[in-house]
Amino acid sequence: MNTMTIVIFLGSLLGAMALGIPIAFSLLLCGAALMWHMGMFDPQILAQNVINGADSFPLLAVPFFMLAGEVMNAGGLSRRIVNFALTLVGHIKGGLGYVAIVAAVMMAALSGSAVADAAALTALLLPMMVAAGHDKGRSAGLLASASIIAPIIPPSIGFVIFGVAANVSISKLFMAGIAPGIMLAGALWATWWWVARKEQVAVPPRKSGPEVWIAFKDATFALVMPVIVVVGLKFGVFTPTEAAVVAAVYAILISTLVYRELKFSDLYGLFLAASKTTAVIMFLVAAAMVSAWLITVAQLPAEVIKLLQPLLDSPRLLMFAIMLLVIVVGTAMDMTPTILILTPVLMPLVKAAGIDPVYFGVLFIINNAIGLITPPVGTVLNTVAGVGKVSMDMVTRGVMPFMLAQFAVMFLMVLFPQLVMVPARWFY
């Protein structure tokens, strides 16, 4: 009975996806197939679970962080951050690569969306990097791998979705993501230094103190936003959902009233773009909740725990196994569906092995974020290739060294959980 349940769950889900049915509808189909197999098919229960799936206060953070990202790119906040990073590190050999990494970390603390950051960074920096003489594929690869820091440093849409699906504190996840995000940036810094050291590139002159100060003043309002979000969360001034609203309203006010690069008439288009992306994510979450509920009813987690019983005594070994599984899934599936499908199956396993749910959540999201740049389905790779007008092959080749460096950092965190948990406790 239970093996059959697993076969029907995976068979219907993968079969529907192989036919090209969108993932949200594949999840609903898979839920219907499971209900029919268990002799409890009822369209009303199906509909009720879909509604319950989307009916969640923390999920309100998603549309607001999406909106903040859209406004940030259209309202000149992204450009000012890149400009400030240029004055800081643009003059070092290979400086534009370091500018990309510094700007990606600053922008990650604004939007929480890897795709939004990838589009902005590629549009602003790729032409400059190519004009300076950097290899186009390698530059595009660096921009793609820097963009995936966005779902790890708070505010992060990935953490919101995982927190809701796994019932883990989103504030704690946000705080625990800060240090790992900076470590991933450090890995990119070292890798870029290594791959770009032999390139003959014209280095722009070092900016003077006054020029750095002017660029800093210009970017101050953009840089204040992440400080407001992190400080507000740390001291309990607002919840992650409220933080998203604060971020969106702040971005709109700064873009329209201070920088004045955004007219009020432009806002309709940005609201529309943010709501379209939100609709896709919310429908996915709602559809996944049907499967999550049925997975619990069919006692699939208990079956998985039985299968992996030998690994429960060794949490590190179990984490290695889970991380390898997520890497494989990440090559074929986007971040949100991976989180929604795997979380209800893996969380009981993680708890049974005594692994800290926050620590697991951080590594799970890091792995899913790197999945955004693993070929063939990497969403961020596609974004960079599209915006930068680079061939997919070129971006894929260029991203390889950076992707491997990020995986190395992730597996170091599996070996040494203190790398995540010690700074996290300091930030709580």
N, C-alpha and C positions, 0 to 999 in steps of 0.2 A: 504493500500500500504506500509506504513512505518513499521508497525508491521511485515508484511510479509518479508520486506527487512531484518529486524533484525533476523527473524527466519531462512531465507535462509543463511545469513552471518554465524550465529552460527552453524546452522545445518550442512552446508557443511564443515565448518572448523573442528568441533568436530567429525563429521561422518568420514571424511578422516583420522583424527588422530586415531580414534578408530579402523580403519581398518589396522593401522600400517604403513600408508604412512608417510614418513619423513615430518617434519613440513614445510620445505621450499616448497615442492610440494603440501602439504595441503593448504598452503596460496595461491599458484597459482590456485589450483582447486577452492578454495573459491572465488577468484577474478573472475574467468571465470563464475562461477555460478551466481555471483552478476550481471555481465555484461549481461548475458543471460536473467536474470529476468528483468533487466531494459531495455531490448530490444536494447542494444547497443553493442552486442558481435562482437568483431573485433580482430583477433589474432595480427594484427599490433600494435594496441593500447596497447595490453597486453605486447608484446615484447618491445615496446618503453618505457613503464613504468619500466620494469625490468632493462633495460639499464640505464635509468635515476636514478633508485634507487641506483645503485652501483657507479654511476658517481659523486662522492663527494670527494672534497679535504680533509676535516677533517677525512674521513674514512680511509685515508692512514695511520693514526696513528695506526690502528689495527695491520697490519702485523708487523710493527716495534716494537710495545710493545710486541707482541707475540715472536718475535725473541729475544728481550732483555731478556725475561723470560727464554727462552730455553738456551741461552748462559750463563746466570747467574747461572743456575743449573749445567750445564756441565762444566763451567769454574772455579768452586771453589768459586764463590762469595757468594753463599748461605751458604756453609760450614763455611767460615770464619766469616760470620755474626752470625751463631749459636754458634761458638766457642767463639766469643767476648761476646755474651749474657751469655754464661756459666760462664765466668770469673767474670761477673758483679753480677749475681743473683743466680748462681748455688748452693751457700753454704747455702741459706735460707732454712728453712723447707719447703718441697714441691717445692724446687727450680727449678727442671726440668720443672715443669708446668709454672713457671714464665719465664723461659728461652724461652719456646715455644711462650709465649705471646709477649715478647720483640722482639724475632727474627721475629715473624709474622709481627709486626708493621714495623720493619726495611725493611723486604723483600717486604711488601706491597708497600713501597715507591720505589721499583725497577721494579716490573713486571706488576702489574695491573691485573693479572690473578689469581683467587682463586684456580683453578685446579693446575696450575704450583706450587704455594706456598704449597698447600696441599701435592702434591707428594714429594716435596723437604723436607718439615718439617717432614713428616711421615717417610721417608727413613732415615733421620738423627737422629730424636729424639725418635721415638716410641721404638726401641730396647733398648735405654738407659733408658727410663722411666720404661719399663717392668723389665729390669735387676736390677734397683734400688728398685723395689718392689711395684711400683704403679699399680693400677688396670688397666688391658689392655684396657677394653672397655671405661673406664672413660678417660684414657690418649688419646685414639683415638678420643673420642668425643671432648676433649679440642683442639686437633690439628685441627680437622675439623672446629670447630667454630672460632678458631684463624685465619684460612686461609681465611675466608670470609671478613676479614678486607681489603684484597687486592683490591676489586672493589670500596672501599670507600675512602681510602687514595690515593691521586694522585701519579703517573699517573694511571688512571682507564679506562679500555676498556668499562665498563658499562656506564660511564659518556660520553665517546665519542659517543657511539651509541645513548644514550638518547638525547645528545646535537644536533646531526644531525636530529633525528626524530622529536624533539620538537622545533627545531630552537632556542635553548637557548645557551648562551655563554659557551663554554666548559672550558675556563680559569676560569670563575667565579665558575662553578661547581667544578672544581679541588680544588680551594681555599676553597670553602665552605665545602668540604669533610674532611679537615684535622682534625678539632676539633671533629666532630661526630665519626670519626674512632678511635681517641684516647679514647673517652668516652666508646665506645664499648669494647676496650681493658681493660679499667678500670673495666667494669662490669664483664669481664671474670676473671680478677685478683681477685676481691672480691669473685666471685663464686668458683673459684679454692681453695682459702683460706678456704672457708666454707666446701667444699666437701672433701678436702684432709687433713683437720686438724687432723683426728683421725688415718690416715694411719701411720703404723710403717715403715718408709723408711730410709735407710742409706743416710746420708747427706754428700756430698763430702766436703773436707776441704775448707776453704776460701782461695782464690788465693791471693798471695802477690801483692803489688803495681807494682813491675817490671813485673810480669806475666800478669797483666791486661794491662799494657802499651804495652807489646809485642803483645798481642792479638789485641789491638786497632790498633797498627801500621800495623799489618797483614791485618786488615779489612778496613783500611783507604780508599783505592781506591774504595771498594764496597760501603762504607758509603757516599762517596763524590757524588755519582751519583744522589740520590734524592735531595741533596742540589742544584746541578746544575739545575735540572728540575724545582724545586719549585721557586728558586731565578730567573731563566730565565723567567718563566711565570709571576711572580709577577712584574718584571720590564720591561715586554714587549720585552725582547731580542728575544724570539721566540714564535711562535704559538704552541698549543698542538701537531699539526702534526709534526712540526720541532723538538719539544721536544722528540717525539718518535724516530725520526731518530738519534738525539744526543745520546739518551739512548742506542740504539742498537749499534751504532758505538763505543761508549765508552765501553760498555760491551765486545765487540769483541776485542778491542785494549788491555784492561786490562787482559782479559783471555788469549790472545795469546802472548802478548809482555811482560807483567809485571809478572803475576802469572805463565805463561807458562804451564798451565794445559790443554790447548786446542791447538791441532795442526791445521794448516790451512786445512789439509785434513779432519778434523772432521766437518768443517763448512758446507760442502755439506749436511750432514745428518740433521744438525740443521736447515738449510734453508728449507729443504724439510718438516721437521716436522712443522715448523712455517707456511709454505705456505699451508699445508693441513688444519690446524686449521683455518687459515684465509679464505680459500676457502669456508669452511662450513659457517662461520659467514657472509661473503660477499654475498653468495647466499641467505642466510636467509634475509639479509637486502634488497637485490634486490627484492625478492619475496614479502616481507612485504610492499614494497612501492606501489605495485599494489593494495593490499587491502587498504592501507592508502588513496590512491587517490580515490578509489571507495567509501570508507566510507565518504569522503568529498562530492563527487558527489551525493551520496544517502542521504546526510544531516542527517546521523545517529547521529553525535554529538548533533545537535539541538534537536533530539528526546530524547537523554539521558538527556540533560539539562532540557527539559520539564518534564521528569519523576522525576528528582531530584530537581525540582524547590524549594520545601519546605526547602531543606538543604542549598540552596545558601546563605541564610541570616546568616547562622552560619558556617563560614569556618572551625572551629575546628571539628564540627560534621561531615561535609562533608569529612574532612581529615580522621577521624575515619572510616567512611564508605568505603572510597577508600582503606585505609590500610587493612581493613578486607577482601575486595574483592581481593586485591593483594596476601594476605596470602593464600587464598583459591586457587587462580590460581597457586601460587608458589609451592603448594604441587604436582601439576600434570605437570607443565611445566618448562622448563629451563629458565635461566635469559634472554638470548638474545631474544627469541621469545616473552616472556612476555612483555619486553620493547617495541618491535616493534608492537605488536598487540594492547596493551592498550594505548600507548602514544597518537596516533591520536584521540582516543575516549575520553581520560581523559583531555587532554590539554585545549580544549575549555571550559570544565567545570571548570577547575582550574582558568582560566582567568576570566570567568564569575563571580566566587565567590571572585575575587580579591586576590587570594593567590599568593605570590611571586613564579614565575616559578623556580627560583634557589632553593628555600627552598623545593618546591614540588619535584624537581628533586633529591635532596639529600635523602629525606625520601623514595621516590619511589625506588631509587637504593639500599638503606639500606635494605628495605623490600625484594627486589628481591635477594639481596646477602644472606639474612637469608634463603630465599627460596632454596638456594643451599644445605642447611643442613636439610630441612624439608623432612621427609619420605613421600611417598615411592620413589620419583624420584630424591632425592637430588644428584646432580652430584658430589659434593665434598665428600659426605658420601661414594659414590661408589668408588671414587678415594682412599680415606683413607683405606677403606676395602680391596681394591685390592692391593695397595702398601704395607700395613701393615699386609696383610694376616690375617685379623680379620673378623669374621662373621658379616654380615650386621645387624643382630639383636643386637649384642653386641655394635656396633658403635652407633646404633639408641638409645639404652638405655643410653649409655654413654654421648651422645650429649644433651640429654633433659634439664638438669639444665642450661647448658650454653646457649642453644637456647632461653629458657624462659627469661634468664637475658637480652639477646640482644633485644628480643621483648619488654621487660619492658622499656629499654632505648629508643627504637624507639617511644613507646607511650608517654613517658615523653616529647620527642621532639615535638610530636603532640600537647600536652597540653601547652608546653612552647616553641614556635617557636624561642624565643630569644636564646635558647641553640645552635641553628644552626646559626642564622643570626648575632648575635653580634660578635662571633669570625670570621665569614666569612667576615664581613665588615673590620675587622682589617687586615685580610690577603689580601683582594683585592689590 
